[in-house]
Amino acid sequence: MTGWHAIDEELARWREVGRDPVLWWRDDDATDATPALDRLLDLQRAVKVPLALAIVPAYATPALAERLGQAPGVDLLQHGYAHTNHAPAPDKKMELGLHRPAMFVLGELGTGRMALERLFGNRVLPVLVPPWNRIAAQLVPTLPEVGYRGLSTFGIRRRAYPVSGLLQVNTHVDLIDWQARRFVGEDPALAALGQALAASRTGTDEPIGILSHHLAMDEGAWDFLNSLWMRISNMPGLKTTPAHDLFASGEPRV
């Protein structure tokens, strides 16, 4: 079984156990008001699916704040500080690692939070999205101490609460093949979705996150994203949940 048929079969298994999977949508790397952002917000409005937008604080502009002021239904998250790699080659790219003193990294995050608050007020959720979805494990316990109540990376989480007071809600389906810099393809995207649905049903019980990048998507990715949400919106027993509900008060979803 491949494609949508496999998804339909997996959803049937959810119905057999009397449960409904929850999906959510995160888009990364917002900095400015751009045609790509307009396209993203237009799509979100058309499909009527809640969107969480991860914003890079160091480069966030007043124009972005003005544009998002016209999109009150979009949740805002903090995407690191400057999306700058501090890892030496050949290590994987990482901003929130141990390549610099921890207090310096946390200080940057605090500066970023203040920058977002100046632009967006209290619209920004206390949720950290690490650039490249990577953060040093040693830094995670400090996040609640500096005000974060949520963490979102990529892949199946090890536990809902990596530390007390910090809820982790990840994404699982990335629409982009980053080596080729193009849409990953419908079959791989649906295969990732099916695997995440099965893992949630059989053990992790976590919301399944769709990850898009409006500044990097080609036409194939845009077309798939639109058709994905249109189809999901019409599937009985499948619901989409906004980030502010998933992360509400640091409590697990219901």
Secondary structure, DSSP 8 states (H G I E B T S, - for coil): --HHHHHHHHHHHHHHTT---EEEEEEEEE-S--HHHHHHHHHHHHHT---EEEE-GGG--HHHHHHHTT-TT-EEEE--SS----S-TTS---SBSSSS-HHHHHHHHHHHHHHHHHHHGGGEEEEE--GGG-B-TTTGGGTGGGT--EE--BS--S-S-SBTTBEE--B-EE-EETTTTEE--HHHHHHHHHHHHHHIIIII---EEEEE-TTT--HHHHHHHHHHHHHHHTSTT-EE--HHHHTGGG----
